[in-house]
Amino acid sequence: MRQLLLFRHAKSSWDDARLTDHARPLNTRGRKAADAMAAEMRELGLAPDVVLVSSARRTLQTLEALQPLEGPPIIEVMDDLYLAPWPAMLDVLRRLPQTARSAMVIGHNPGLHDLALALLGPAGAAMGSAAAQRLAAGFPTGALAEFTLAAPWAQIGEGSGRLVRFLAPRDLPEVAA
C-alpha cells in the first residue's frame, strides 16, 4: 500500500495588486492554518517520503510551515505543478520512484480537487462516507486529503485511491476559534 497526501496551499494574500499570482504570499490566517495543519499531521504520524511542491510562493510558504517533516523527505519544487490540471499531476505521480511508500503534493485548485475526485472515482464517491461527501463539496485552502493506493505509482489512475481522511483547517480547534 502506498499513501498519497494532497495538500492545498494555505490562504494567500491579495493585498498587493502589483504581485503576480505566482508571487502571492500567505496571509496571516493562512500561516496560522498551515501551522495548525502541520501540528495535526505530526499528531497523525503523516510523514511523506517525497514532497512535490508547486514553485508558487504560497505553496513554498505552506511547505515551510509544515517543517520539520519527519524523515526528512525528498523535496522537489516543480514549475509543472503551478496551476496544473489533474492529468498533469497524475503524470508527475506516476513517475515517482516505486520505493517511495508515501508522497505529498502541495498544489492548487482546481487541479488538486479534480485529482482527488478522480482518485476517489465514481465508486468511492458513491460510498457516501462523510469524508468523501466533504471532499466532493470542495477542497478549501489549507485542506489535506489522505489516500491509500494499492497500485504501484506507475499504474495509479481514476478510481485507484481510497480516501482515508479529509481534513480542513476549520476542523481544528485552534483555527475554528
C-alpha positions in Angstrom: 0.0 0.0 0.0 1.1 3.5 -0.8 0.0 6.7 0.8 -0.8 9.9 -1.1 -1.3 13.2 0.7 -2.9 16.1 -1.3 -2.4 19.4 0.4 -3.8 22.6 -0.9 -1.8 25.7 -0.1 -3.0 27.8 2.8 -4.9 31.0 2.4 -2.9 33.6 0.4 -2.9 37.4 0.4 -4.4 39.6 -2.3 -3.2 42.8 -0.6 -0.5 43.8 -3.2 -2.1 44.1 -6.6 1.3 44.5 -8.2 2.3 40.9 -7.4 1.8 38.2 -10.0 -0.4 35.3 -9.0 2.8 33.1 -8.7 4.3 35.6 -6.3 1.4 35.9 -3.8 2.4 35.1 -0.2 0.3 33.5 2.6 -1.7 35.9 4.6 -1.9 35.8 8.5 -4.8 33.5 8.5 -3.1 31.2 6.1 0.1 31.0 8.2 -2.0 30.2 11.3 -3.9 27.5 9.4 -0.7 25.9 7.9 0.9 25.8 11.4 -2.2 24.1 12.8 -2.4 21.6 10.0 1.3 20.8 10.5 0.7 20.1 14.1 -2.2 17.8 13.2 -0.1 16.0 10.6 2.6 15.3 13.2 -0.2 14.1 15.7 -1.5 11.7 13.0 2.0 10.5 12.1 1.8 11.7 8.5 5.4 11.7 7.2 5.8 11.6 3.4 9.0 10.2 1.8 8.6 12.6 -1.1 7.1 16.0 -1.3 6.3 17.5 -4.7 5.5 21.2 -4.4 4.5 23.9 -6.8 7.0 26.7 -7.3 4.5 29.4 -6.3 5.4 31.4 -3.3 2.2 30.4 -1.4 2.9 26.7 -1.8 6.5 27.1 -0.8 5.5 29.1 2.3 2.9 26.3 3.1 5.7 23.8 2.9 7.8 25.9 5.2 5.0 25.9 7.8 4.9 22.1 7.7 8.6 21.9 8.6 10.2 20.0 10.1 8.8 17.0 8.3 9.9 13.6 9.8 12.4 11.8 7.7 13.3 14.2 6.3 11.6 13.7 2.9 13.0 14.3 -0.6 11.5 17.7 -1.6 11.1 18.6 -5.3 10.0 22.1 -6.2 8.2 21.9 -9.6 7.1 24.6 -12.0 5.0 21.9 -13.7 2.7 21.8 -10.6 1.9 25.5 -10.7 -1.9 25.6 -11.5 -1.5 22.2 -13.1 -4.6 20.3 -14.3 -5.2 16.9 -12.6 -4.0 14.7 -15.5 -0.6 16.6 -15.4 -0.4 16.0 -11.6 -1.2 12.3 -12.2 1.6 12.0 -14.7 4.0 13.5 -12.2 2.9 11.0 -9.6 3.3 8.1 -12.0 7.0 9.0 -12.3 7.6 8.6 -8.6 10.2 6.0 -7.6 8.5 2.7 -6.8 10.5 2.7 -3.5 8.5 5.7 -2.2 5.8 4.5 0.2 4.3 7.9 0.8 4.2 11.1 -1.2 2.7 14.5 -0.7 1.7 17.1 -3.4 1.3 20.7 -2.3 -0.6 22.5 -5.0 -3.5 24.5 -6.3 -7.2 24.2 -7.2 -8.9 23.3 -9.3 -6.3 20.7 -10.3 -5.8 19.3 -6.8 -9.5 19.0 -6.1 -10.1 17.4 -9.5 -7.2 14.9 -8.9 -8.7 14.0 -5.5 -12.1 13.3 -7.1 -10.5 11.3 -9.9 -8.6 9.1 -7.5 -11.8 8.6 -5.5 -13.6 7.6 -8.6 -17.4 7.2 -9.0 -17.4 4.0 -6.9 -15.6 5.8 -4.0 -17.9 8.8 -4.2 -21.0 6.6 -4.3 -19.9 5.0 -1.0 -21.1 8.2 0.6 -18.6 8.4 3.5 -18.7 11.8 5.4 -15.1 12.4 4.2 -16.0 11.7 0.6 -19.0 14.0 0.8 -16.9 16.8 2.2 -14.3 16.3 -0.5 -16.9 16.3 -3.2 -18.2 19.6 -1.9 -14.9 21.4 -2.2 -11.2 21.5 -1.4 -10.6 24.6 0.8 -7.3 26.3 1.2 -5.1 24.5 3.7 -7.0 21.3 3.4 -5.5 17.8 3.3 -6.8 14.6 1.7 -5.1 11.4 2.6 -5.5 8.4 0.2 -4.2 4.8 0.2 -3.3 3.4 -3.1 -3.0 -0.4 -3.8 -1.5 0.1 -7.3 2.2 1.0 -7.9 2.8 4.7 -8.6 3.2 4.0 -12.4 -0.3 2.5 -12.5 -2.4 4.8 -10.4 -5.4 6.3 -12.2 -9.1 7.1 -11.8 -10.7 5.2 -9.0 -7.4 3.8 -7.7 -7.5 5.7 -4.4 -9.3 5.0 -1.1 -9.9 8.2 0.9 -8.7 7.7 4.4 -9.4 11.3 5.7 -10.2 14.7 4.6 -9.2 17.5 7.0 -9.6 21.2 6.6 -8.2 23.9 8.9 -11.7 24.8 10.2 -11.8 21.3 11.6 -9.1 22.2 14.1 -10.0 23.9 17.4 -7.1 26.4 17.2 -8.2 27.6 13.8 -12.0 27.4 14.3 -11.9 29.6 17.4 
